C-alpha cells in the first residue's frame, strides 16, 4: 500500500454524502481511522457491483430522485443485458428534478412543492468578453418555461428531436431543460463542428427545431455561427425552425458584444430566412413564464449525443430521463460530494457529454452551475484560475489536454491565485501523464484537493471509473470502479485479469447505458456486446493493480481521442477521400504532449488524374479535413504512400499502420495482411 499522494481528512470523511449512505446501510465508517474507512468503502463498492438492483434502489432513495409515478421494479433483464429495462412502470422528468423541485412552483410536482422559491443562484454564465449573468432557481424556471412554450409554438411534440449548435452560454441550459420538460429529445452538437458534420447529425436525428446563435467570440474576435448553421440546414426538410440567440449585436439583441460600443461593420452578418428563422428574443420573449412538465416514462429518451466509432458515420447514443438522473446524480453526489452552497464548473462544450452531465448533475442537487463560452487562456493564461476565485468555485473540472496547455504558460499564473474556495478537482477525457497530473494537484489543488479523475463515455453518459473522496489517491489513477457499475478487466479470452492490461468491460447492465443506437440495433450489438457474451466491451485498455486501484491506457479500438474528444478515423478519412486527388486514406492517432493524441493521415493518390505529391497538395488536404470537421480535428500531417496495408477482406489495418509509423518492432501476427509490402510503404511515407 504505497504511492498514495492524497488522503481524506477526518472532516471530509465525516461529512461526505457517501458516508451518509454507507452508514444508513449498516457500514462502519470511522472518520478518525482512514485505513478502516477505505477498507469499508472498497467493500461497499464491491457489494454495489454485485447487487446492482439493491444498490440503485437504495442510492436513488438516499439522493432523493423525484418520481411523478413510482416504479414497481428496479430491473428487468429477461431479454438479455443488451436490452435491460430499468425502473419498470416509473415516470419522472429531468426538468422535474433539476428545476421544478427548487423553483417553488408546486403545480409542477406530484405533491405540493416548496412554499417559497429557492433564493440561491442556480446558474452563472460568463462570456469570453466578460459579461456575467446570474439566475436564481426561480429565474431558471421562468426561462425554461418560456423556451418550452416557444418550442410548443414551433410544433414540437413528445419524441421530436431538438438540436443545439451554440456556444456555452446560459441559453444552452434553458434550451436543454425546456426540450426535456415537454418530452422532446435534446441533441447537443459540438460548437466547433463544420457544416457537413452538423448536417449529418441533424439529418440522421430528423431534427425539427435547431437552436443556434448569431455568433460568438474567439480570442477577442467575433465570428459567425449562424452562417455555418445555415449551410448545415440548407435543403433539410426535417428542420422546420431555427431559433437564433442574439449573442452578438443583432436585431433584438439584449446586450452588445461586450458592453462596449462596437461598429456593426466588425460583426459577422446574420441572414435570417423568413418563415424558418426566429430571433430568440422575439419567439421566447413573448411566451408566458409557466409551462407544465410532462410526466415521462422512465425509459423515454431525453438526450441523444453523437459519438464516433471506427466507421465514418457518427453513432447516436440514446439516453433516458431516469438513466441520466440516476447516473449523474449518483456521480456528483457521491464521487464529487456536492452539496447545497457549492459552485461547480466543468470547462466543457455542450456537444461533449460533460456539458449535459454537469447541467443535470448540478441542478439535481441544487448546486450553482457555472458555464463559460471562451478559451481557458484568454485574455490571459490565468483566465480559469481568475474565474475560480471570482465565482468562488468549489469544484473545478478540466481535461488533461487543457491542463497541459496551461502549464506551458508557467507556474506563476497559477501560483498567484490561492483559490481557497476549491474543494475538489475533476478530470476526464483521456489518460493523464504523471507530470501534468502532479502539476494540477500541486499548483491548482495546492495538495489539499483530491483529483476526482473519472472515465466513462458518451455511450453511458457517465463513469465506469470514479474515485470516492473518502479513499486515498495515487497519482494519475482512477482509484475505483463506479458505484453500481460491475466492471472488470478481461484478457483476449474473456477471462478476468489482475495487474495486467486488458479490456475494460461491464458484466451487468447500468441505467445510463445507451438504449441501442439511434435507428441501428445491429451496430449497437456489434459495438458493445459482440466480443464477450452478455458483457459490455467499452473499448478501453485498463488495469487494476494489486491494491485495487484502476488505471487506463487509451483506446483498444481505432477510435481517436483528440484533446479528450472522441472522433472516428472514418470521419477524417471520408473528408480526405472527398478530394478528387485521393483514392484511399487512413487516419491514425499518435502521441501528443498537449492534446494527448494527434492525427496523422496516410493517403494514396489517384493515378492518372494529374495530381502530384507536393507541399501545396498536403496543405490542401489538411484544410479539406478542417473544412469538413472543424479546426479541432486538423491533422498534424498528411503523408503520401503507394499503398495501405489491408486484410484479405480489404479492411485497412490502422493499428498496424500506427505501429509501423511509431517504429514499434513487434508488429504481431501478419498472416492476415493481404499486402505486406504496403507496410514498407508506410515506413517510406513521404
Buried (B, 14 or more C-beta within 10 A) or exposed (E): EEEBBBBBEEEBBBBBBBBBBBEEBEBEBEBEBBEEBBEBBBEBBEBBBEBBBBBBBBBBEBBEBBBBBEBEEBBEBEEEBBBBBBBBEBBBBBBBBBBBBBBBBEEBBBEEBBEEBBEEBBBBBBBBBEBEBBBBBBBBBBBBBBBBBBBBBBEBEEEBBBBBBBBBBBBBBBBBBBBBBBBBBBBBBBBBBBBBBBBBBBBBBBBBBBBBBBBBBBEEEBBBBBBBBBEBBEEBEBBBBBBBBBBBBBEEBEEBBBEEEBEEEEBBEBEBEEEEBBBBBBBBEEBEBBBEBBBBBBBBBBBBBBBBBBBBBBBBBBBBBBBBBBBBBBBBBBBBBBBEEBBBBBBBBBBBBBBBBBBBBBBBBBBBBBBBBBBBBBEEBBBBBBBBBEBBBBBBBBBBBBBBBBBEEEEEBBBEBEBEBBBBBBBBBBBBBEEBBBBBBBBBBBEEBBBBBBBBBBBBBBBBBBBBBBBBBBBBBBBBBBBBBBBBBBEEEBEEBEEEBBBBBBBBBBBBBBBBBBEBEEBBBEBBBEBBEEBBBBBBBBBBBEBBBBBBEBBBBBBBBBBBBBBBBBBBBBBBBBBEBBBBBBBBBBEBBBBBBBBBBBBBBBEEEEBEEEEEBBEBBBEBBBBBBBEBBBBBEBBBBBBBBBEEEEEBBBBBBBBBBEEEEEBEEEEBBEBEEBBEBBEEBE
